[in-house]
Amino acid sequence: MSNMNAVKAANGVPARLAGCHTALVEGYIVEGHVPADLVDRMLRERPPIAGLAVPGMPIGSPGMEVPGRAPEPYEVIAFDRDGGSSVYDRR
């Protein structure tokens, strides 16, 4: 898609949580470099959230591994359609 900002806005991704990738998975939004095991957990548990996000591109997140560099700690954020958010997991 050529205008990902419009896709993010149309699906309720808060600007502060925007990442470089957006996916729609079984009614949830997955934004940025969210680990697959957490997507699986979300789909199993079906929490009342809009989706999960990893803002930015933290080194060590899926697809952002850098040989010779230690992973950066980062948070995976659960967010709702009303602008609320909370930490879903820390890596």
N, C-alpha and C positions, 0 to 999 in steps of 0.2 A: 504494500500500500504506500502511496506517496505522501499522505498526510497523517502520520501517526499521532500527532497532537490531537487531531480531531477524533481519532479512534479512542484515545485515552479519555478525552473529555466526555465523549458520548457514553462511555462505560463507567464513568464515575471515578476514575483514578485521580486522587488528589495530586495537584502539581508538585507538592513537596515530596511525594513518593514516586514520582516518575522515574522510570529506568529507560534502558535502551530497547527493551523488547516488551511486547504486550501479547498475551495469549488469552483466549476464552476457552475454558475447560469445564465442561459440564455445568455451566451456569456461573462459574467463578471466573474472576480475573486473576491472571498471574502476570505480575509486572516485574521486569528485570530478571536478575540471575537467581531465582528462587531454586533451592535444591529440590531435586525430584522426590526425595523421601518425604519432604514436607508437603509437596503437592499430593502425594499418595495419602499422607495422614489427613490432610484437609478433605479429600474425597471420601475417605473412610468415615471420618467423624462428622462431616457435614455441618460445621459450625455456622451460626447465623451471621456470616460476614459477606462482604462483596468479593473479597479476594485477599491475596498475599502480595507483598512487594518487597523487593530489595532495591532501595534507591541507589543510584550511582552504579559503579562497577568495582566493588571492593576486590582487591587482589585475594585470590583463594576461593572466591565464590565460583560456582560451576561455570566453566568456560573462561574464567579469568585467572587460571593458575599461571604462575610465572616461575619457570625454573630458577632456582637459586634465591628466590624471595619467599620469606615466611608469609603465610596467609594473614591478612588483616582480620581482626575480629569485626563482625558485623551483625546486625539485627535483621530478622525477617519480620516484617510488620503486617499484621492483620488490619484491614480497614473495612469500614461500612460505607453505605451510600450517603450517610448524613455527615461525613467528614470525620467521624470518630476513628481512632486507631489505637492499637496496643501491640506490645511485643508478643509475637507468636513463638519465636525461638531465637536463640543466640548461637552464633557459630564462631 
